[in-house]
Amino acid sequence: MQQNSAARCNLPTSFAVSPKTPGGIRLYLPREVLRAHGIHATAPSWVLAQPALPEVCRDVAMLAEGHYAAAAEAIAACPRGTMRPAAVILHIYRVLLRELIERG
């Protein structure tokens, strides 16, 4: 039986995606990570007010960094010329992630 891409990549399979609030805010965080930190509701205003939110963000950032490291290994195993666009995008997203982590 073939696995779906989320399972093959060890990605969370469910996201807490809330409807847009009147201010246009949406929440896109892995439900498993929210629940691991005791956050079970998905209303953005409620989640944003939770003291555990920084830990959720830290865990999501660490998941992302792990996936970026795996992507870098996969890119390195391929012909350099064909992977240049992917390597550039990976670099951009890694820099953005580091800036977000530093900002807190």
Steps between C-alpha positions, in 0.01 A plus 500: 500500500637842404533760777381854448767767470441634853563157650808436282651831608399457864289816486207568729185363340253743653520872534290724716365722227245742627251698299605856433418732783342839428854642497608241241718297739543128431686241699725242330674293766528121533214380719729238657744768620223722636348209690841390634516840669144484635342721234185331371302791356574646158356851522794727412428755773490223761815325375692828478419568866638165624820511704616178333499654150875583503576132570268397215685736267837369619394141432367588154827684424701194605283279277562740213874504559506121498318496167733767362801289600351195325427713193859627495628141506267402217602803295869421556446150360364635170668671205589852608364680195158342514462565872611862502145644521414268789825586678432874465148467639626280783758764590237777499264305725777398739606864539139601559458226761817607681380862503164392644673292768728789595204737516312260723 
